[in-house]
Amino acid sequence: MSPSPITVTSDGTIHVQPDARHPGVVGHHGDAIKVRVAAPPEAGRANREVCDLIATALGARPSDVVVVSGTSSRRKRLAVSSVSPARVTAWLAGLPV
């Protein structure tokens, strides 16, 4: 199955808050999905934790979620393989507004 970019928001982005006390997918942040991670934004640690969180939420392997843009930014675009676009859309629809 080809990668499915997570695109429910207008520009399909994830907003990451590193060094958070309570990691997890929070909901929406403007036109993005907000994700909090405990890892600091050093040496790709926060990016790996974002991928792990999204993979767990979607029932995918962490290696199936990759950052396709924004590796050094709080705003990132992710691609997910092995998960249907319908499943991604359903998961995103269930997030708090």
PLY file of the C-alpha trace (Angstrom):
ply
format ascii 1.0
element vertex 97
property float x
property float y
property float z
element edge 96
property int vertex1
property int vertex2
end_header
0.00 0.00 0.00
1.40 3.41 -0.87
1.93 6.08 1.80
-1.15 8.08 2.72
-0.35 11.66 3.66
-2.34 12.76 6.68
-4.52 15.44 5.13
-7.68 16.50 6.89
-6.67 20.05 7.67
-6.40 22.67 4.96
-2.64 22.24 4.61
-2.28 18.73 6.07
0.12 19.55 8.86
0.97 18.36 12.34
1.93 20.98 14.96
4.44 19.52 17.44
5.05 20.72 20.99
8.34 19.18 22.20
9.39 18.81 25.86
5.77 18.29 26.93
4.87 16.83 30.32
1.84 15.00 28.94
2.58 13.55 25.48
-0.19 12.60 23.10
-2.40 13.77 20.27
-4.23 16.79 21.65
-6.61 17.70 18.84
-6.59 20.67 16.51
-4.26 23.67 16.60
-5.58 26.18 14.07
-5.47 24.35 10.76
-3.14 21.58 12.04
-3.32 18.55 14.31
-1.51 19.21 17.62
0.80 16.53 19.02
2.73 16.84 22.28
5.93 14.84 22.75
8.18 14.46 25.77
11.35 14.33 23.68
13.41 17.47 23.09
13.85 18.74 19.53
17.40 17.39 19.33
18.90 14.85 16.91
15.47 13.88 15.53
14.21 12.58 18.88
10.96 14.59 18.76
10.34 13.50 15.16
10.73 9.83 16.12
8.33 10.26 19.02
5.76 11.97 16.75
5.96 9.03 14.35
5.62 6.56 17.24
2.55 8.37 18.63
0.79 8.58 15.27
1.64 4.94 14.47
0.23 3.77 17.80
-2.93 5.82 17.32
-3.48 4.32 13.86
-2.44 0.76 14.74
0.56 0.90 12.42
4.24 0.13 12.92
6.40 3.16 13.81
8.44 2.54 10.65
5.26 3.06 8.59
5.06 6.73 9.62
7.63 9.16 8.20
8.12 12.91 8.29
8.03 14.10 4.67
8.59 17.79 5.39
9.34 20.04 8.34
11.97 17.89 10.04
13.42 20.92 11.85
10.14 22.78 12.31
7.21 22.46 14.70
4.95 22.12 11.66
5.41 18.82 9.87
3.80 16.74 7.16
3.66 12.99 7.68
3.08 10.04 5.38
1.61 6.78 6.63
1.93 3.46 4.82
0.04 0.23 5.59
-3.02 2.17 6.78
-5.92 2.98 4.49
-6.78 6.63 3.85
-10.29 5.88 5.17
-8.86 4.74 8.50
-6.71 7.88 8.77
-9.73 10.05 7.97
-11.90 8.26 10.55
-9.21 8.64 13.24
-8.78 12.34 12.49
-12.54 12.90 12.53
-12.63 11.54 16.10
-10.08 14.05 17.43
-11.30 16.85 19.69
-11.81 20.17 17.95
0 1
1 2
2 3
3 4
4 5
5 6
6 7
7 8
8 9
9 10
10 11
11 12
12 13
13 14
14 15
15 16
16 17
17 18
18 19
19 20
20 21
21 22
22 23
23 24
24 25
25 26
26 27
27 28
28 29
29 30
30 31
31 32
32 33
33 34
34 35
35 36
36 37
37 38
38 39
39 40
40 41
41 42
42 43
43 44
44 45
45 46
46 47
47 48
48 49
49 50
50 51
51 52
52 53
53 54
54 55
55 56
56 57
57 58
58 59
59 60
60 61
61 62
62 63
63 64
64 65
65 66
66 67
67 68
68 69
69 70
70 71
71 72
72 73
73 74
74 75
75 76
76 77
77 78
78 79
79 80
80 81
81 82
82 83
83 84
84 85
85 86
86 87
87 88
88 89
89 90
90 91
91 92
92 93
93 94
94 95
95 96
